[in-house]
Amino acid sequence: MNKDRLPKNYVLLQKEYPGFMAAVERLGAVLKEQGPIDDKTAHLVQLAAAVAIHSEGSVHSHVRRALAAGASHEEINHAIILLTSTIGFPTVSAALSWAQAIVGEGAD
């Protein structure tokens, strides 16, 4: 992930708690190594979880990461709209707007 695009709070946590943040980042890497799911699919799964818990910051993060791993805007939207029957339209609608905020960053 581009350091210029990291959320301010994430950068603050890295500065204030470097050991903790290194452990969190390593945990993410280790978890991905535990199975056959590719990076793009992993970020789409994590995106769906972020949507389900109504975490706008995590949605932003996983949209950025999914795009970097090769996901298209259509795949990101599909991963979100698939959740409609499980978590409801209002949450999905909000998540689509959060995702668009990030996808739109690259539209310049």
C-alpha positions in Angstrom: 0.0 0.0 0.0 1.2 3.5 -0.9 2.5 5.2 2.3 1.0 8.5 1.0 -2.5 7.0 1.1 -2.4 5.5 4.5 -5.1 6.8 6.9 -3.8 9.4 9.4 -4.8 7.2 12.3 -2.9 4.2 10.9 0.3 6.3 10.5 -0.2 7.6 14.1 -0.5 4.1 15.4 2.6 3.0 13.5 4.5 5.9 15.2 3.2 5.5 18.7 3.1 1.6 18.8 5.6 0.3 16.2 5.8 -3.2 17.8 2.1 -3.6 18.0 1.6 -2.5 14.4 4.4 -4.7 13.1 2.7 -7.7 14.9 -0.7 -6.8 13.4 0.8 -6.6 9.9 2.7 -9.9 10.4 -0.5 -11.6 11.6 -2.2 -10.5 8.3 0.7 -11.9 6.3 0.7 -15.2 8.2 -3.0 -15.7 7.9 -2.8 -15.3 4.1 -0.1 -17.9 3.9 -2.3 -20.5 5.6 -4.4 -21.4 2.6 -4.9 -21.4 -1.1 -7.0 -18.2 -1.4 -5.2 -15.6 -3.7 -4.7 -12.0 -2.6 -7.5 -10.5 -4.6 -10.1 -13.0 -3.3 -8.8 -12.6 0.3 -9.3 -8.8 0.1 -12.8 -9.3 -1.3 -13.6 -11.6 1.6 -12.2 -9.1 4.1 -14.1 -6.3 2.3 -17.3 -8.3 2.8 -16.5 -8.7 6.5 -15.8 -5.0 6.8 -19.1 -4.2 5.2 -20.9 -6.6 7.5 -19.5 -4.9 10.6 -20.3 -1.4 9.2 -16.6 -0.4 9.3 -16.1 2.4 6.8 -12.4 2.7 7.4 -11.9 -1.1 6.8 -14.1 -0.9 3.7 -11.8 1.9 2.4 -8.7 -0.1 3.3 -9.9 -3.3 1.6 -11.1 -1.6 -1.5 -7.7 0.0 -1.9 -6.0 -3.4 -1.2 -8.4 -5.3 -3.6 -7.7 -2.8 -6.3 -4.0 -3.2 -5.8 -4.4 -7.0 -6.0 -6.1 -6.7 -9.3 -9.8 -6.5 -8.5 -12.0 -4.5 -10.8 -14.5 -1.9 -9.7 -17.2 -4.3 -10.9 -15.8 -7.2 -8.7 -15.7 -4.9 -5.7 -19.3 -3.8 -6.2 -20.4 -7.4 -6.8 -18.7 -8.5 -3.6 -20.7 -5.9 -1.7 -24.1 -6.4 -3.4 -23.9 -10.1 -2.8 -24.4 -9.3 0.9 -27.8 -7.7 0.4 -29.9 -10.7 1.4 -27.7 -11.3 4.4 -27.1 -7.8 5.9 -29.8 -5.7 4.2 -30.0 -3.0 1.5 -29.3 0.0 3.8 -25.9 -1.4 4.9 -25.0 -2.4 1.3 -26.0 1.0 0.0 -23.8 2.7 2.5 -20.9 0.4 1.7 -21.2 1.0 -2.0 -20.9 4.7 -1.4 -17.8 4.1 0.8 -16.3 2.0 -1.9 -17.0 4.6 -4.6 -15.2 7.2 -2.5 -12.1 5.2 -2.9 -12.6 4.0 -6.5 -13.3 7.6 -7.4 -9.9 8.7 -6.0 -8.2 7.0 -9.0 -10.6 8.5 -11.6 -8.6 11.7 -12.1 
